[in-house]
């Protein structure tokens, strides 16, 4: 029974581990959110390129 008490983390260690897990989760969330914004930017840029090509095609059609 004494061994089980020695291996159990203290409340301070548990709080520190939980804080570290939160920091890692927030860092990963921030990274993923940045990637989503990049995909949105590329998508919108692509839509504009397609629109300009279509405008060019319509205005130069015979």
Order of alpha helices (4+ residues) and beta strands (2+ residues): alpha-alpha
